Amino acid sequence: MFFELVYDKSLAQASYVIGCQAGGIAAVIDPKRDVDTYFKIAEENNLKITHVLETHIHADFLCGSRELAAITGASLYLSDEGDKDWKYEFPHNKLKHGDIIELGNVTFEALFTPGHTPEHLSFLLTDHPATNKPSMLFTGDFVFVGDVGRPDLLEQAAGIKDSQEKGAHLLFDSLQDFNKMQDFIQVWPGHGAGSACGKALGAVPMSTVGYEKIRNWALQLLHDKSAFTKELLSDQPEPPKYFAMMKKLNKVERKLLTEVPEIVQLDKTSYQKAKTDKLRFIDTRPWKVYSDGFLKGTFNIPHNNSFSTWMGWFMDYEEDFVLIAEEGETEELTRKLMRIGLDNVNGYITPAQLLEFEQGKLSSYRAIDKQEVKEKMEEKDVHVLDVRGKSEFNSGHIEGAENLFIGKITENLEKVSKEKEVIIHCQSGARSAIAYSILRANGFDNILNYSGGWADWSKK
């Protein structure tokens, strides 16, 4: 049997390539949308991709199953569990609990594991030449290393009322069956640390059923559904705004993107037209570089592992936009954007072009330090705005500060003072810099960025 984990750090998302080497065929589970990665793996190992499996209708990324099937001719195997609202609306092979998918000498058994979503499946793998006992469980967003999939996304992100407690109860029941499985079975989840699909995901890529029985918090509460539900639904991170769009696009017919597009570099004329047309400019430079000279109205969303998530929070899927980025970064940025379906990139300019085109007209700002914050709070009435998540704020914050999570700033601009100086901060500067750029782009000129944040303020 062939096996390879493909891990996208930008979304903490795992997909898997499993092959039967005797038959020269392979399956991919939960592929990302830039599917050339899987072609390379298959080619290097003399395999043909013939099967594509999905564990559920994903919320955090745009699954590449249909792109992969369109290019290779592979068969799609997707869940037919859940009610009518949880059915895929495009051609596929429908899976029910207990169905077997054969891949040469390897088989996958579909297990119905609802909770995170109503239609969720896990796949139990058996490598028959070696043994008739199952060896691997691909759990998707059912069981993670040290955590379980959150059931509140349907309500919090997709707006499906009264679904989170029902989901928690379904997950409780699904975990009872997981708890009966043999300890030696390996657990390969759909996400790792950093994903918003849970609150305590481990950084290790895999585990075993036995280890999760003794260390996963959720499996310690299987005797008490009420306590389990309360703990599961408390202190979950804010679900990114784009999750609702992913739920939709992963379910319905949509335009397929079968190769990574090459975005065009704008010349001065095209750049001026983009400004005239009032396109959004996304400056991907680190915030300390951005603060030295930026185009007024731009969002500063740095090119790092959080780029996709913040773009999903702040961008409209119908809106064209332009990137400010180094030429050598554009392919990776494009991949990160296409993984969440943000395909409306009008083009890009480099930082050098920005300096050339604007000829000394750029704005700038200087972050303030702890002493300045203290002085301003003592001398006058200022508005201190903490843009961290609610659970972070509740665990400790500057006295008198107001909590307004960064992802919800654009829909809560009325909560930001226009009369007072506004001091914004987060944990250690990254999020407050993004918030600074967004507030400035929305006409707030009274903003100061305390870049040290709570990490600096709370030092003894």
Helices and strands as residue ranges (DSSP letters): E 2-8, E 13-20, E 25-29, H 36-44, E 48-53, H 65-72, E 75-79, G 84-86, E 93-95, E 100-103, E 106-112, E 121-127, E 136-140, E 143-144, E 147-148, H 153-156, H 164-178, E 186-189, E 207-208, H 209-215, G 217-220, H 225-233, H 243-249, H 268-276, E 280-283, H 287-290, E 299-300, H 307-314, E 321-324, G 327-329, H 330-338, E 345-349, H 351-358, H 370-379, E 383-386, H 390-395, E 402-403, G 406-408, G 413-415, E 422-425, H 430-441, E 447-449, H 453-457
